[in-house]
Amino acid sequence: MFKFLVLIAIGFVVLALFRASQRTLGRPPSSTRENKVEDMVKCAHCGVNLPRSEAIYSGRDFFCTLEHKQLGRK
């Protein structure tokens, strides 16, 4: 009876490993995924660096918040 339970446990482990390998086959390897690199800009008021897409552009300067935009360049 004990051997039968061990065989069932081994079967579940093999099944779990098989399912895990099937899930990873559907994903592209991490080295082929496109890593998007974004330019960093510096806030003209406080000097903090942030991605260009999150910055607030005003004239020739970038700002991190609307408050810093209103306060202007330091």
PDB file of N, CA, C and O in Angstrom:
ATOM      1  N   MET A   1       0.827  -1.197   0.000  1.00  0.00           N
ATOM      2  CA  MET A   1       0.000   0.000   0.000  1.00  0.00           C
ATOM      3  C   MET A   1       0.874   1.266   0.000  1.00  0.00           C
ATOM      4  O   MET A   1       0.559   2.239  -0.685  1.00  0.00           O
ATOM      5  N   PHE A   2       1.966   1.247   0.766  1.00  0.00           N
ATOM      6  CA  PHE A   2       2.858   2.396   0.838  1.00  0.00           C
ATOM      7  C   PHE A   2       3.493   2.673  -0.529  1.00  0.00           C
ATOM      8  O   PHE A   2       3.633   3.833  -0.917  1.00  0.00           O
ATOM      9  N   LYS A   3       3.873   1.631  -1.256  1.00  0.00           N
ATOM     10  CA  LYS A   3       4.467   1.791  -2.579  1.00  0.00           C
ATOM     11  C   LYS A   3       3.478   2.445  -3.538  1.00  0.00           C
ATOM     12  O   LYS A   3       3.869   3.257  -4.376  1.00  0.00           O
ATOM     13  N   PHE A   4       2.223   2.102  -3.419  1.00  0.00           N
ATOM     14  CA  PHE A   4       1.183   2.685  -4.263  1.00  0.00           C
ATOM     15  C   PHE A   4       1.054   4.191  -4.003  1.00  0.00           C
ATOM     16  O   PHE A   4       0.918   4.964  -4.952  1.00  0.00           O
ATOM     17  N   LEU A   5       1.094   4.616  -2.743  1.00  0.00           N
ATOM     18  CA  LEU A   5       1.009   6.036  -2.396  1.00  0.00           C
ATOM     19  C   LEU A   5       2.240   6.800  -2.886  1.00  0.00           C
ATOM     20  O   LEU A   5       2.132   7.943  -3.331  1.00  0.00           O
ATOM     21  N   VAL A   6       3.415   6.160  -2.802  1.00  0.00           N
ATOM     22  CA  VAL A   6       4.642   6.797  -3.291  1.00  0.00           C
ATOM     23  C   VAL A   6       4.563   6.984  -4.806  1.00  0.00           C
ATOM     24  O   VAL A   6       4.962   8.031  -5.315  1.00  0.00           O
ATOM     25  N   LEU A   7       4.058   5.994  -5.533  1.00  0.00           N
ATOM     26  CA  LEU A   7       3.915   6.111  -6.981  1.00  0.00           C
ATOM     27  C   LEU A   7       2.941   7.227  -7.360  1.00  0.00           C
ATOM     28  O   LEU A   7       3.182   7.957  -8.321  1.00  0.00           O
ATOM     29  N   ILE A   8       1.853   7.363  -6.620  1.00  0.00           N
ATOM     30  CA  ILE A   8       0.896   8.449  -6.876  1.00  0.00           C
ATOM     31  C   ILE A   8       1.557   9.805  -6.624  1.00  0.00           C
ATOM     32  O   ILE A   8       1.371  10.734  -7.410  1.00  0.00           O
ATOM     33  N   ALA A   9       2.329   9.931  -5.538  1.00  0.00           N
ATOM     34  CA  ALA A   9       3.017  11.185  -5.228  1.00  0.00           C
ATOM     35  C   ALA A   9       4.027  11.525  -6.323  1.00  0.00           C
ATOM     36  O   ALA A   9       4.121  12.680  -6.739  1.00  0.00           O
ATOM     37  N   ILE A  10       4.773  10.540  -6.788  1.00  0.00           N
ATOM     38  CA  ILE A  10       5.743  10.772  -7.865  1.00  0.00           C
ATOM     39  C   ILE A  10       5.009  11.202  -9.135  1.00  0.00           C
ATOM     40  O   ILE A  10       5.487  12.073  -9.861  1.00  0.00           O
ATOM     41  N   GLY A  11       3.868  10.605  -9.403  1.00  0.00           N
ATOM     42  CA  GLY A  11       3.072  10.982 -10.570  1.00  0.00           C
ATOM     43  C   GLY A  11       2.623  12.434 -10.509  1.00  0.00           C
ATOM     44  O   GLY A  11       2.656  13.139 -11.517  1.00  0.00           O
ATOM     45  N   PHE A  12       2.201  12.884  -9.326  1.00  0.00           N
ATOM     46  CA  PHE A  12       1.788  14.280  -9.176  1.00  0.00           C
ATOM     47  C   PHE A  12       2.965  15.229  -9.382  1.00  0.00           C
ATOM     48  O   PHE A  12       2.808  16.288  -9.991  1.00  0.00           O
ATOM     49  N   VAL A  13       4.141  14.860  -8.881  1.00  0.00           N
ATOM     50  CA  VAL A  13       5.328  15.709  -9.047  1.00  0.00           C
ATOM     51  C   VAL A  13       5.702  15.798 -10.528  1.00  0.00           C
ATOM     52  O   VAL A  13       6.002  16.881 -11.030  1.00  0.00           O
ATOM     53  N   VAL A  14       5.682  14.663 -11.221  1.00  0.00           N
ATOM     54  CA  VAL A  14       5.997  14.660 -12.644  1.00  0.00           C
ATOM     55  C   VAL A  14       4.984  15.491 -13.424  1.00  0.00           C
ATOM     56  O   VAL A  14       5.359  16.247 -14.320  1.00  0.00           O
ATOM     57  N   LEU A  15       3.729  15.359 -13.093  1.00  0.00           N
ATOM     58  CA  LEU A  15       2.689  16.143 -13.761  1.00  0.00           C
ATOM     59  C   LEU A  15       2.879  17.642 -13.518  1.00  0.00           C
ATOM     60  O   LEU A  15       2.721  18.444 -14.438  1.00  0.00           O
ATOM     61  N   ALA A  16       3.218  18.020 -12.287  1.00  0.00           N
ATOM     62  CA  ALA A  16       3.441  19.431 -11.970  1.00  0.00           C
ATOM     63  C   ALA A  16       4.638  19.977 -12.740  1.00  0.00           C
ATOM     64  O   ALA A  16       4.591  21.091 -13.261  1.00  0.00           O
ATOM     65  N   LEU A  17       5.708  19.192 -12.809  1.00  0.00           N
ATOM     66  CA  LEU A  17       6.887  19.629 -13.563  1.00  0.00           C
ATOM     67  C   LEU A  17       6.578  19.759 -15.055  1.00  0.00           C
ATOM     68  O   LEU A  17       7.050  20.691 -15.707  1.00  0.00           O
ATOM     69  N   PHE A  18       5.803  18.847 -15.586  1.00  0.00           N
ATOM     70  CA  PHE A  18       5.423  18.899 -16.997  1.00  0.00           C
ATOM     71  C   PHE A  18       4.593  20.146 -17.290  1.00  0.00           C
ATOM     72  O   PHE A  18       4.820  20.830 -18.288  1.00  0.00           O
ATOM     73  N   ARG A  19       3.636  20.438 -16.422  1.00  0.00           N
ATOM     74  CA  ARG A  19       2.803  21.633 -16.633  1.00  0.00           C
ATOM     75  C   ARG A  19       3.634  22.906 -16.534  1.00  0.00           C
ATOM     76  O   ARG A  19       3.425  23.844 -17.304  1.00  0.00           O
ATOM     77  N   ALA A  20       4.569  22.947 -15.599  1.00  0.00           N
ATOM     78  CA  ALA A  20       5.421  24.129 -15.451  1.00  0.00           C
ATOM     79  C   ALA A  20       6.288  24.325 -16.696  1.00  0.00           C
ATOM     80  O   ALA A  20       6.480  25.453 -17.149  1.00  0.00           O
ATOM     81  N   SER A  21       6.802  23.245 -17.240  1.00  0.00           N
ATOM     82  CA  SER A  21       7.629  23.375 -18.436  1.00  0.00           C
ATOM     83  C   SER A  21       6.790  23.809 -19.636  1.00  0.00           C
ATOM     84  O   SER A  21       7.287  24.539 -20.494  1.00  0.00           O
ATOM     85  N   GLN A  22       5.542  23.382 -19.717  1.00  0.00           N
ATOM     86  CA  GLN A  22       4.658  23.792 -20.804  1.00  0.00           C
ATOM     87  C   GLN A  22       4.346  25.281 -20.723  1.00  0.00           C
ATOM     88  O   GLN A  22       4.240  25.948 -21.752  1.00  0.00           O
ATOM     89  N   ARG A  23       4.197  25.811 -19.504  1.00  0.00           N
ATOM     90  CA  ARG A  23       3.918  27.245 -19.338  1.00  0.00           C
ATOM     91  C   ARG A  23       5.112  28.083 -19.761  1.00  0.00           C
ATOM     92  O   ARG A  23       4.940  29.140 -20.368  1.00  0.00           O
ATOM     93  N   THR A  24       6.321  27.629 -19.450  1.00  0.00           N
ATOM     94  CA  THR A  24       7.496  28.422 -19.808  1.00  0.00           C
ATOM     95  C   THR A  24       7.801  28.336 -21.290  1.00  0.00           C
ATOM     96  O   THR A  24       8.457  29.232 -21.823  1.00  0.00           O
ATOM     97  N   LEU A  25       7.354  27.300 -21.975  1.00  0.00           N
ATOM     98  CA  LEU A  25       7.582  27.202 -23.413  1.00  0.00           C
ATOM     99  C   LEU A  25       6.793  28.247 -24.181  1.00  0.00           C
ATOM    100  O   LEU A  25       7.225  28.673 -25.252  1.00  0.00           O
ATOM    101  N   GLY A  26       5.655  28.669 -23.666  1.00  0.00           N
ATOM    102  CA  GLY A  26       4.817  29.651 -24.332  1.00  0.00           C
ATOM    103  C   GLY A  26       5.354  31.062 -24.240  1.00  0.00           C
ATOM    104  O   GLY A  26       4.941  31.924 -25.016  1.00  0.00           O
ATOM    105  N   ARG A  27       6.259  31.323 -23.317  1.00  0.00           N
ATOM    106  CA  ARG A  27       6.807  32.664 -23.133  1.00  0.00           C
ATOM    107  C   ARG A  27       8.109  32.810 -23.901  1.00  0.00           C
ATOM    108  O   ARG A  27       8.887  31.861 -23.997  1.00  0.00           O
ATOM    109  N   PRO A  28       8.347  33.987 -24.444  1.00  0.00           N
ATOM    110  CA  PRO A  28       9.655  34.204 -25.070  1.00  0.00           C
ATOM    111  C   PRO A  28      10.721  34.319 -23.985  1.00  0.00           C
ATOM    112  O   PRO A  28      10.428  34.784 -22.884  1.00  0.00           O
ATOM    113  N   PRO A  29      11.936  33.909 -24.273  1.00  0.00           N
ATOM    114  CA  PRO A  29      13.009  34.047 -23.285  1.00  0.00           C
ATOM    115  C   PRO A  29      13.214  35.509 -22.918  1.00  0.00           C
ATOM    116  O   PRO A  29      12.966  36.400 -23.730  1.00  0.00           O
ATOM    117  N   SER A  30      13.664  35.750 -21.704  1.00  0.00           N
ATOM    118  CA  SER A  30      13.805  37.118 -21.226  1.00  0.00           C
ATOM    119  C   SER A  30      14.830  37.899 -22.037  1.00  0.00           C
ATOM    120  O   SER A  30      14.745  39.125 -22.108  1.00  0.00           O
ATOM    121  N   SER A  31      15.797  37.218 -22.652  1.00  0.00           N
ATOM    122  CA  SER A  31      16.801  37.926 -23.434  1.00  0.00           C
ATOM    123  C   SER A  31      16.228  38.454 -24.752  1.00  0.00           C
ATOM    124  O   SER A  31      16.768  39.401 -25.322  1.00  0.00           O
ATOM    125  N   THR A  32      15.143  37.853 -25.238  1.00  0.00           N
ATOM    126  CA  THR A  32      14.565  38.321 -26.501  1.00  0.00           C
ATOM    127  C   THR A  32      13.474  39.356 -26.284  1.00  0.00           C
ATOM    128  O   THR A  32      13.009  39.979 -27.238  1.00  0.00           O
ATOM    129  N   ARG A  33      13.068  39.541 -25.051  1.00  0.00           N
ATOM    130  CA  ARG A  33      12.065  40.573 -24.784  1.00  0.00           C
ATOM    131  C   ARG A  33      12.679  41.932 -25.031  1.00  0.00           C
ATOM    132  O   ARG A  33      13.857  42.164 -24.761  1.00  0.00           O
ATOM    133  N   GLU A  34      11.861  42.819 -25.546  1.00  0.00           N
ATOM    134  CA  GLU A  34      12.353  44.152 -25.868  1.00  0.00           C
ATOM    135  C   GLU A  34      12.380  44.989 -24.593  1.00  0.00           C
ATOM    136  O   GLU A  34      11.353  45.199 -23.946  1.00  0.00           O
ATOM    137  N   ASN A  35      13.561  45.455 -24.251  1.00  0.00           N
ATOM    138  CA  ASN A  35      13.704  46.347 -23.105  1.00  0.00           C
ATOM    139  C   ASN A  35      13.626  47.773 -23.612  1.00  0.00           C
ATOM    140  O   ASN A  35      14.459  48.208 -24.407  1.00  0.00           O
ATOM    141  N   LYS A  36      12.639  48.483 -23.155  1.00  0.00           N
ATOM    142  CA  LYS A  36      12.474  49.861 -23.604  1.00  0.00           C
ATOM    143  C   LYS A  36      13.308  50.769 -22.711  1.00  0.00           C
ATOM    144  O   LYS A  36      13.130  50.803 -21.493  1.00  0.00           O
ATOM    145  N   VAL A  37      14.198  51.486 -23.326  1.00  0.00           N
ATOM    146  CA  VAL A  37      15.045  52.422 -22.612  1.00  0.00           C
ATOM    147  C   VAL A  37      14.493  53.808 -22.876  1.00  0.00           C
ATOM    148  O   VAL A  37      14.219  54.181 -24.016  1.00  0.00           O
ATOM    149  N   GLU A  38      14.336  54.560 -21.806  1.00  0.00           N
ATOM    150  CA  GLU A  38      13.752  55.888 -21.939  1.00  0.00           C
ATOM    151  C   GLU A  38      14.744  56.930 -21.446  1.00  0.00           C
ATOM    152  O   GLU A  38      15.476  56.705 -20.482  1.00  0.00           O
ATOM    153  N   ASP A  39      14.755  58.066 -22.119  1.00  0.00           N
ATOM    154  CA  ASP A  39      15.639  59.159 -21.719  1.00  0.00           C
ATOM    155  C   ASP A  39      15.217  59.703 -20.367  1.00  0.00           C
ATOM    156  O   ASP A  39      14.029  59.800 -20.061  1.00  0.00           O
ATOM    157  N   MET A  40      16.205  60.053 -19.569  1.00  0.00           N
ATOM    158  CA  MET A  40      15.952  60.667 -18.277  1.00  0.00           C
ATOM    159  C   MET A  40      16.222  62.163 -18.399  1.00  0.00           C
ATOM    160  O   MET A  40      17.155  62.581 -19.083  1.00  0.00           O
ATOM    161  N   VAL A  41      15.399  62.959 -17.731  1.00  0.00           N
ATOM    162  CA  VAL A  41      15.582  64.411 -17.732  1.00  0.00           C
ATOM    163  C   VAL A  41      15.645  64.885 -16.290  1.00  0.00           C
ATOM    164  O   VAL A  41      15.212  64.187 -15.373  1.00  0.00           O
ATOM    165  N   LYS A  42      16.188  66.073 -16.104  1.00  0.00           N
ATOM    166  CA  LYS A  42      16.364  66.625 -14.765  1.00  0.00           C
ATOM    167  C   LYS A  42      15.377  67.767 -14.552  1.00  0.00           C
ATOM    168  O   LYS A  42      15.224  68.636 -15.410  1.00  0.00           O
ATOM    169  N   CYS A  43      14.715  67.755 -13.411  1.00  0.00           N
ATOM    170  CA  CYS A  43      13.801  68.841 -13.059  1.00  0.00           C
ATOM    171  C   CYS A  43      14.607  70.132 -12.928  1.00  0.00           C
ATOM    172  O   CYS A  43      15.632  70.165 -12.247  1.00  0.00           O
ATOM    173  N   ALA A  44      14.139  71.191 -13.582  1.00  0.00           N
ATOM    174  CA  ALA A  44      14.847  72.465 -13.566  1.00  0.00           C
ATOM    175  C   ALA A  44      14.759  73.143 -12.202  1.00  0.00           C
ATOM    176  O   ALA A  44      15.538  74.053 -11.920  1.00  0.00           O
ATOM    177  N   HIS A  45      13.825  72.716 -11.352  1.00  0.00           N
ATOM    178  CA  HIS A  45      13.680  73.349 -10.046  1.00  0.00           C
ATOM    179  C   HIS A  45      14.466  72.619  -8.961  1.00  0.00           C
ATOM    180  O   HIS A  45      15.270  73.229  -8.256  1.00  0.00           O
ATOM    181  N   CYS A  46      14.230  71.295  -8.826  1.00  0.00           N
ATOM    182  CA  CYS A  46      14.854  70.561  -7.714  1.00  0.00           C
ATOM    183  C   CYS A  46      16.006  69.667  -8.145  1.00  0.00           C
ATOM    184  O   CYS A  46      16.783  69.215  -7.303  1.00  0.00           O
ATOM    185  N   GLY A  47      16.129  69.405  -9.438  1.00  0.00           N
ATOM    186  CA  GLY A  47      17.243  68.612  -9.924  1.00  0.00           C
ATOM    187  C   GLY A  47      17.037  67.107  -9.902  1.00  0.00           C
ATOM    188  O   GLY A  47      17.959  66.351 -10.208  1.00  0.00           O
ATOM    189  N   VAL A  48      15.840  66.665  -9.545  1.00  0.00           N
ATOM    190  CA  VAL A  48      15.582  65.226  -9.516  1.00  0.00           C
ATOM    191  C   VAL A  48      15.495  64.690 -10.940  1.00  0.00           C
ATOM    192  O   VAL A  48      14.970  65.363 -11.827  1.00  0.00           O
ATOM    193  N   ASN A  49      16.007  63.479 -11.162  1.00  0.00           N
ATOM    194  CA  ASN A  49      15.942  62.849 -12.482  1.00  0.00           C
ATOM    195  C   ASN A  49      14.679  62.012 -12.585  1.00  0.00           C
ATOM    196  O   ASN A  49      14.307  61.314 -11.642  1.00  0.00           O
ATOM    197  N   LEU A  50      14.017  62.085 -13.744  1.00  0.00           N
ATOM    198  CA  LEU A  50      12.809  61.310 -13.964  1.00  0.00           C
ATOM    199  C   LEU A  50      12.689  60.991 -15.449  1.00  0.00           C
ATOM    200  O   LEU A  50      13.283  61.680 -16.278  1.00  0.00           O
ATOM    201  N   PRO A  51      11.920  59.944 -15.798  1.00  0.00           N
ATOM    202  CA  PRO A  51      11.741  59.601 -17.211  1.00  0.00           C
ATOM    203  C   PRO A  51      11.063  60.737 -17.968  1.00  0.00           C
ATOM    204  O   PRO A  51      10.207  61.436 -17.424  1.00  0.00           O
ATOM    205  N   ARG A  52      11.448  60.912 -19.208  1.00  0.00           N
ATOM    206  CA  ARG A  52      10.899  61.997 -20.026  1.00  0.00           C
ATOM    207  C   ARG A  52       9.383  61.915 -20.129  1.00  0.00           C
ATOM    208  O   ARG A  52       8.711  62.946 -20.168  1.00  0.00           O
ATOM    209  N   SER A  53       8.830  60.692 -20.174  1.00  0.00           N
ATOM    210  CA  SER A  53       7.382  60.549 -20.326  1.00  0.00           C
ATOM    211  C   SER A  53       6.621  61.014 -19.089  1.00  0.00           C
ATOM    212  O   SER A  53       5.438  61.339 -19.189  1.00  0.00           O
ATOM    213  N   GLU A  54       7.266  61.055 -17.932  1.00  0.00           N
ATOM    214  CA  GLU A  54       6.605  61.494 -16.706  1.00  0.00           C
ATOM    215  C   GLU A  54       6.866  62.963 -16.398  1.00  0.00           C
ATOM    216  O   GLU A  54       6.252  63.520 -15.489  1.00  0.00           O
ATOM    217  N   ALA A  55       7.757  63.588 -17.135  1.00  0.00           N
ATOM    218  CA  ALA A  55       8.122  64.973 -16.866  1.00  0.00           C
ATOM    219  C   ALA A  55       7.115  65.933 -17.485  1.00  0.00           C
ATOM    220  O   ALA A  55       6.417  65.603 -18.444  1.00  0.00           O
ATOM    221  N   ILE A  56       7.061  67.113 -16.915  1.00  0.00           N
ATOM    222  CA  ILE A  56       6.218  68.185 -17.431  1.00  0.00           C
ATOM    223  C   ILE A  56       7.137  69.152 -18.174  1.00  0.00           C
ATOM    224  O   ILE A  56       8.061  69.719 -17.590  1.00  0.00           O
ATOM    225  N   TYR A  57       6.875  69.330 -19.459  1.00  0.00           N
ATOM    226  CA  TYR A  57       7.727  70.169 -20.296  1.00  0.00           C
ATOM    227  C   TYR A  57       7.134  71.559 -20.390  1.00  0.00           C
ATOM    228  O   TYR A  57       5.945  71.732 -20.658  1.00  0.00           O
ATOM    229  N   SER A  58       7.976  72.535 -20.169  1.00  0.00           N
ATOM    230  CA  SER A  58       7.536  73.921 -20.264  1.00  0.00           C
ATOM    231  C   SER A  58       8.647  74.735 -20.915  1.00  0.00           C
ATOM    232  O   SER A  58       9.701  74.971 -20.326  1.00  0.00           O
ATOM    233  N   GLY A  59       8.382  75.153 -22.137  1.00  0.00           N
ATOM    234  CA  GLY A  59       9.400  75.937 -22.850  1.00  0.00           C
ATOM    235  C   GLY A  59      10.605  75.085 -23.140  1.00  0.00           C
ATOM    236  O   GLY A  59      10.543  74.172 -23.962  1.00  0.00           O
ATOM    237  N   ARG A  60      11.698  75.372 -22.475  1.00  0.00           N
ATOM    238  CA  ARG A  60      12.914  74.588 -22.681  1.00  0.00           C
ATOM    239  C   ARG A  60      13.269  73.731 -21.474  1.00  0.00           C
ATOM    240  O   ARG A  60      14.278  73.026 -21.491  1.00  0.00           O
ATOM    241  N   ASP A  61      12.451  73.784 -20.426  1.00  0.00           N
ATOM    242  CA  ASP A  61      12.758  73.087 -19.173  1.00  0.00           C
ATOM    243  C   ASP A  61      11.787  71.949 -18.895  1.00  0.00           C
ATOM    244  O   ASP A  61      10.654  71.946 -19.376  1.00  0.00           O
ATOM    245  N   PHE A  62      12.247  70.994 -18.118  1.00  0.00           N
ATOM    246  CA  PHE A  62      11.425  69.892 -17.634  1.00  0.00           C
ATOM    247  C   PHE A  62      11.242  70.057 -16.138  1.00  0.00           C
ATOM    248  O   PHE A  62      12.142  70.513 -15.433  1.00  0.00           O
ATOM    249  N   PHE A  63      10.050  69.677 -15.661  1.00  0.00           N
ATOM    250  CA  PHE A  63       9.747  69.750 -14.232  1.00  0.00           C
ATOM    251  C   PHE A  63       9.129  68.445 -13.781  1.00  0.00           C
ATOM    252  O   PHE A  63       8.510  67.736 -14.575  1.00  0.00           O
ATOM    253  N   CYS A  64       9.297  68.119 -12.479  1.00  0.00           N
ATOM    254  CA  CYS A  64       8.770  66.862 -11.965  1.00  0.00           C
ATOM    255  C   CYS A  64       7.326  66.999 -11.496  1.00  0.00           C
ATOM    256  O   CYS A  64       6.593  66.010 -11.494  1.00  0.00           O
ATOM    257  N   THR A  65       6.898  68.190 -11.102  1.00  0.00           N
ATOM    258  CA  THR A  65       5.517  68.408 -10.649  1.00  0.00           C
ATOM    259  C   THR A  65       5.009  69.747 -11.178  1.00  0.00           C
ATOM    260  O   THR A  65       5.785  70.593 -11.621  1.00  0.00           O
ATOM    261  N   LEU A  66       3.692  69.918 -11.121  1.00  0.00           N
ATOM    262  CA  LEU A  66       3.106  71.205 -11.521  1.00  0.00           C
ATOM    263  C   LEU A  66       3.556  72.315 -10.587  1.00  0.00           C
ATOM    264  O   LEU A  66       3.750  73.450 -11.023  1.00  0.00           O
ATOM    265  N   GLU A  67       3.725  72.000  -9.295  1.00  0.00           N
ATOM    266  CA  GLU A  67       4.171  72.997  -8.340  1.00  0.00           C
ATOM    267  C   GLU A  67       5.560  73.527  -8.710  1.00  0.00           C
ATOM    268  O   GLU A  67       5.804  74.732  -8.649  1.00  0.00           O
ATOM    269  N   HIS A  68       6.459  72.632  -9.091  1.00  0.00           N
ATOM    270  CA  HIS A  68       7.789  73.067  -9.483  1.00  0.00           C
ATOM    271  C   HIS A  68       7.748  73.842 -10.793  1.00  0.00           C
ATOM    272  O   HIS A  68       8.564  74.737 -11.012  1.00  0.00           O
ATOM    273  N   LYS A  69       6.807  73.504 -11.657  1.00  0.00           N
ATOM    274  CA  LYS A  69       6.657  74.263 -12.899  1.00  0.00           C
ATOM    275  C   LYS A  69       6.239  75.696 -12.579  1.00  0.00           C
ATOM    276  O   LYS A  69       6.736  76.644 -13.186  1.00  0.00           O
ATOM    277  N   GLN A  70       5.320  75.846 -11.621  1.00  0.00           N
ATOM    278  CA  GLN A  70       4.854  77.184 -11.247  1.00  0.00           C
ATOM    279  C   GLN A  70       5.950  77.972 -10.544  1.00  0.00           C
ATOM    280  O   GLN A  70       6.049  79.186 -10.722  1.00  0.00           O
ATOM    281  N   LEU A  71       6.782  77.292  -9.742  1.00  0.00           N
ATOM    282  CA  LEU A  71       7.867  77.976  -9.042  1.00  0.00           C
ATOM    283  C   LEU A  71       8.979  78.375 -10.005  1.00  0.00           C
ATOM    284  O   LEU A  71       9.714  79.330  -9.757  1.00  0.00           O
ATOM    285  N   GLY A  72       9.094  77.641 -11.098  1.00  0.00           N
ATOM    286  CA  GLY A  72      10.085  77.989 -12.120  1.00  0.00           C
ATOM    287  C   GLY A  72      11.463  77.440 -11.840  1.00  0.00           C
ATOM    288  O   GLY A  72      11.687  76.673 -10.904  1.00  0.00           O
ATOM    289  N   ARG A  73      12.363  77.859 -12.681  1.00  0.00           N
ATOM    290  CA  ARG A  73      13.763  77.402 -12.623  1.00  0.00           C
ATOM    291  C   ARG A  73      14.458  77.991 -11.420  1.00  0.00           C
ATOM    292  O   ARG A  73      14.242  79.156 -11.083  1.00  0.00           O
ATOM    293  N   LYS A  74      15.290  77.199 -10.766  1.00  0.00           N
ATOM    294  CA  LYS A  74      16.072  77.681  -9.620  1.00  0.00           C
ATOM    295  C   LYS A  74      17.389  78.249 -10.065  1.00  0.00           C
ATOM    296  O   LYS A  74      18.178  78.701  -9.235  1.00  0.00           O
TER     297      LYS A  74
END
